[in-house]
Amino acid sequence: MKTTAISLIMLIFVLLLTLMASARAEPVNSQRTASQAVEEAHKALWSKFIDKHGIILDFIGEIPAPGDCATGRPNAIGWFCPIENGPMFNGLYLPAVCERARRSGDPADKDQARRLAQGLIKCASVSDVPGMIVRGMATDGKSHYPLGSDDQTHPWFLGLYAYWKSNIPSDAEKKEIAAKVKEVAEVLESKGWLCPCDGSFKGNFRGGFKGDHFRDVARYLFMLKAVHDMTGNPVWMERYQKALTERPGKRGMTRIEICAAGYGPDIELLKWNRKSVQHWNWIFVGSQASLKHLMETEADAGIKAQFQAGLTAGCREALPGLAAFEKFDNNDTRLFGTADWRAVYPQWFPQKTQAEAMRLSELADKKKKGERSDYEHNFVDSPLAAAAIVALAGDPAYRDIVKKAICHYDYQKLYSARFFFAECAYYACPAE
């Protein structure tokens, strides 16, 4: 009898644990529509993560001081501080806000798009090195880390182009944007499309666009075409047409063929582990968005079909990572120690090379950092970025899974701003 009672108690305990786990796996409100969820995401982002310059902060924490940027604290790249990815995030997000404003017609939405665009212009206006797109500004509104990157530069073009071609900017704004785009593009063209650095790294470059990876190719072709549209100078279209059939690198493929294969081969070339969490999805959203524009504007039916093939391949590649949203627990209480980045990255040494800056960025106090940052990266922004990639491919068969991912999260509880990918995914889908 005693054994039976103990067994019954254990059975009840197991059932309770199962129910609790099931409850945790549910979204914050399973009855929400995707439009309601995306409104919550929008409110959370704009109430907490947009700085006074109109630039998205990675997370809420102490903004670096001018001295931090000058000496490279926590590192000269600015990794793992709140101003790490300003133009990248603004540029990827701005097309969604422009589409939101188009659908709503709300002046407030147009004002938000304008703020983001002004933030992008500022990121290209504070360096003494022409063509450099800085990651964000220190407390003085001007100082910045000396190392930018291709990941910051391409979205700068992507966002400003989306804003420029919307009905939001005035003629004066459009002229200002076109002039700044022309300035940056001409510098990049003169440097072989390598991204310049400044400060103690002046003369260095960090990343470029003329390689043979999908990300290189889709972004490069897009920028050439976008610059042509904004400046009206036919030389940019001539460069675009020539670039299509060039064979960069050692793969022996034309840029059209590289686009048609999608971003899957990049993962193989970079030797990333496909069996691990697909944490790389977020860096391919801009490439997929660029390819979508190339496909939509291409007049040659054969090339257009190749571009669509690349979008479809990207969709297939992203789908496994999209499903990871189901693993996120909205009631998780892991430590987001990254907010106190000075404590998490207490070690410092002078960095004379980019390799030294990267090495310094790896010296985190793991106990103080906690697990929440990686947890959100793996199960929030990576699945939502995958949702954006899938949505950009335009296959209506996957609309429901995209919506389900958007509806899963309690956006007010998130620590990283990367959930803006929810809006990217939502507004990449056709309006209902």
N, C-alpha and C positions, 0 to 999 in steps of 0.2 A: 504493500500500500504506500509506504514511504517512498519507494523507488518510483512508483507511478506518479505520485504528486510532484516529485522533483523533475521527472520527465515532462510533466504538463507545464510546470513553471518554465523550464528551459524552452519548451515549444513556444510558449507565449512570448518569452523574451526574444527569441529569434524572429517571430512574426512582427514584434514591435520594431526591431532593428530594420527589418525589411521594409516596413511601412515608412519608417523615418528616412531610409535611403531613397525610397521611391519619391517621397515628398521633396527631398533635396534636389532630385533630378528634374523636378518640374520647373517651368519658368516661373517668374515672379507672379504672373497672372495669366493663366492659360487661356483666359477669355479675351485677352487683348487682341485687337487687330494689329496688323503690321503698321498701319498709319498711326495708331495710338502709341505703339512702342517707339516709332521713330520720332514722334513728337517729344517723348520723354528723353530720348537720347539727345535730341537737339537742345532741349532745355538744360540738361545736365552739362553739356559741353559749353554752352554760352554763359551759364551761370558760374562756371568755375575755371575754365581752361583757356580763355581768350585773354591775352594780356593787353596792356594799354596801347600797344602799337598795332593791335589787330592781328597778332600772331598766336598760333596755337602752342601752348606749353605742353611738354610731354607729361608732366605731372605737377602737382602743387608742392612747392618747396621753395627754399631760399633761392632767389635769383642771384647768379654769380655777380660779383663786383668787378670793376675794371681790372683790378689787380689779379683776380683769378684768371681772367682771360689772357692777360699779359704773361703770366707765369705758367699757365697751363694747369690749372687746378679745377676739377679733379684730374684732367688730362688735357692735352692741347687740342684734342678733337672735340672736346665738350661732351663726350659720351657720358651718359648716366647723370646728367643734370637737367634741370627743367627747360633749358633752351637748346637742346640737342638737335631738334628736327623741325624747326619753324617753317622754312619754305617747303620742305617735303610735305609736311602735314597740310599746310595751307593750300599748296598747289594741288594735292590729291583731293582735298575736300571742296575746294571752290567750285568745280563743275557741278557738284551736287547742290550747293547752295544757289547757284545760278538757275538750275532746273527747278528747285523749290520755289524760287521767286517767280519763274515763268508760270508755274502752275497756279500759284496763289495770287500773284499780282499785288501782294502786300508790300507797301513801302518799307516796312520794317525788315522784311527779308532782303529787299534790294539794298538797304543800308548795311546789313550784315555782309552781303557780298562785297560791297564797296570797301568796308573795313578790312576784309581779308586781302583784297587786291592792293590796298594801300600798304598793308603789312608786307606784301611781296615786293612792292616797289622800294620800300625802305631797306629790305634785305639786300637789294642791289645798289644801294646808294651810300653806304657808310664805310665801305672799304676804300683805301687809297690805291688799290690794285683794280684796274678796269676789268670787268667781266666776272669778278668774284661775287658769288651769292653767299652771304654769311648765314649762319645757322640761327641767329637770333641775337638780341641785344642784352648787354649787361645793364646794371642798375642806372647807368648814366644815359642810356638810350642810344649809345653809339659803339662802345667797345664790344668786342666779339672775339670768339676763338679764331685762331689763324688758319685752321684747316676746314675748308668746306668739303664738297664732294659732288660727284655726279648724281648721287641720290638726292641732293638738295637742289641741284641745278635744273635737271629735267622737269621736275614738278613745278618749278618756278615758271617755265614756259607753258606747261599744261594748264595751270590755273589762270594765268593772265590771259591766255588765248581764249579760254572758256568765258571769262568775264568780258573780254574785248568784243567777242562776237555775240554776246547777249544784248538785250535791249536796255541794259541798265546804265552803262557809262554815257556821259555826255560826249559831244564831239571833242571837247578839250581834253577829257580824260583819255579818250581813244588815241588822240595824238600823243599824249604824254606816254602812254603804254607802248605805242608803236616805236617811239623814239628810244625808250629804254631797252626794248627788245632788240632793236637794231644795234644799239651800242653793245649789248652783251653778246649778241650773235656774231657780230663782226670780230670781236676779240677772240671768241672761241674758234671761229673759222681760221683766224690767223695763227692760232696755237694748235691746229690739228684737232680741234674739239676736245682738248684736255682742259680740265677745270683748275684754274689758278688758286693759289693760296696767298696769304699775306703775312704781315708781322714778321716774326722770327723765321717763318717758313716761306718768305717771299722768294719767288723763283721756283718753288716746288709746284707740283700738280697733284691733285688727288682724284683719280678716276677720269674717265673719258668716254667717248661714244663711238669710236670707229673700229671697235673690235668685232669679233665674229660670233658673239653670243646673241641670243634673241633679245635680251634687254638692251644691248648696245644698238642693235639694228632697228628695232621698232621705235626706240626713243629718237635715234638720229634722224630717221626718215620723217618722223612726226615733226621734229623741230624745224627741219628744212622747209616743210610744207607750211607750217604755222607762220614762220617768219615771212615767207612769201605772201601769205594772206594779209598779214598785218602791215607789211611795208609796201607791198605792191611792186617790189623790185623783181623783175623776171629772172635775175641771176639765181635766186634761191630756188625757183622751179627748175631751172636748168640743172642745178646741183642735185636736186631731188631725183629728176629723171635719170641722170647719170648714175647716181648712187644705187638705184634699184637693181641694176644688173651687174654692179661691181661684186667682186668676190673677196671680201676682207679676210684677213687671217689665213689659217692653214686648212680650213675645212673644205675648201674648193666649192662652196655653195654661194649662189647669188644671195643678195639680201632678200629678194622675193622668196626664195626657197627657204631661207632661215626663218622668215616670218611664218611661212606655211606650216612649219614643224611645231610651232608653239614654244612654250618655255620649258617643256620637259627635258630636252637635250641640255639645257643650261645646268640642270640639277646633276646630270651625269658628268658634264664637263667639270663642274665644281666639286665632284665626288662627295656630294651630300648623301646622307643615309635616308633612303626613302622609307625605311621601316620605323624611323623615329617620328616624333611629332613634326608635322609639316610647318615648322616655324618660319619658313621662308616666304610664305604666300604674300605677306605684306609688301615685300620689295618688288613684286611683279604686277601689282595693281596698276601702276602708272604705265607700264609697258602694254598691258592689255587695253587700257583706255586709249593709248596712242594708236594701237593697231585698229581699234574700233573706228577711230576717226579716219584713219587711212582707208579702211574698207568702205566706209560710207561716202567718201569723197572721190574714190578712184573711178575714173571713166572707163578704163580698159577692163572688159568683162573677165578676161583671163586672170589678170592680176587681182581683181576684186575677189574672185573665187579663191585664190591662194590666201589672201588676207583673211577671208572668212574661215578657211580651213585652219589657220593659226588660232583664231578665236575659239573655234570648236575644240581644238587640241588643248588649249589652255583651260577650257571648261572641264574637260575630262580629267586633266591633271589636278585641278583644284577640288573636285568633288570629295575625295577622301578626307581632305583637311577640313572641309566645311562641316562634316558630320561631328567634328570634335566639340562643337558647342554643347552637345548633350552631356559632356563630362564636367561642365562648369557648375559649381554649387554657389548659388547666390547668397547663401548664408555662411560661406567660408570666412574664417577669421584669421587667416595667416597674416603674418607681419609684413607690412609694406614699408620696410625700413629705408628704402631708396629715397623716400621723402627727405630724410636727413642725410643728404649725400656727402656732406663733410665728414660725418661720423663713419659712414660706410666705406669711404675711400680716404682713410687717414694718411696713407703712405704717399709720398711725393718725392720726385727728383727732377732735375732739369731735363728737358727732352729736346735733343738736337735733331732727332730723326723721327719720321712717322712711325717707324717700327718701335721706337722707345715710347712714343705716346700710346700706341696700342698695348704695349706690355704693361704700362702703368695702369691702363684702364681695366686690366684683368686682376688687379690687386685689391679685391674687395674683402671686407670683413664679412664673411658669409653669415655669421650669427646675427650681426646687426642689420644686414640686408634683408634677411628673412626670405620666405618663399613666394610671397604674394606677387611680386613683379613677374617672375617667370610663370607663375600660375595663370595670371591674366594674359601674358603674351601667348602662351600655348593654347589657352581655351577661350579667350575672348577675341583679341585682335587678329590672331591667325585665322580662326574660323570665319570671322566677319570679313576679313580681307579675301578669303576664298569665296565667300558669298558675293562679293563685289566682282571678282573675276568671272564667276559663273553668270551673274546677271549681265555683265558686259557682252557675253557671248550671244545673248539674245534668244536663247532657246526657252520657249514658254513651258516646256516640260519640267523645268527645274524651279519655276517661280515659287511653288509651295514650300520647298525646302529652304529657299532663300528667306521667305517670310518667317518660317518657323525659327530660323536662326536669329533673325532680328527680334522676334518676340521673346526669346529665351531669357534675356538679361534684365536685371534691376540696375539701370544705368546710373542711378544716384549713388550706388554703393561702390562704383568702380574707381580705382585710383589712377589709372593711366588714361590719357585722352584718346588712345588709339581706337576706342569704340566708335569714333567718327566714321569708321568703315561701314557701320550699319547704315548711315545715311548715303554713303557712296553706293552701296548695294541697292537700297530702296529706290533711289532716284535714277539708277541705271536701268531699272525695269520700266516698261511703258506705263503711263498713268492709266488708272482704271476708270 
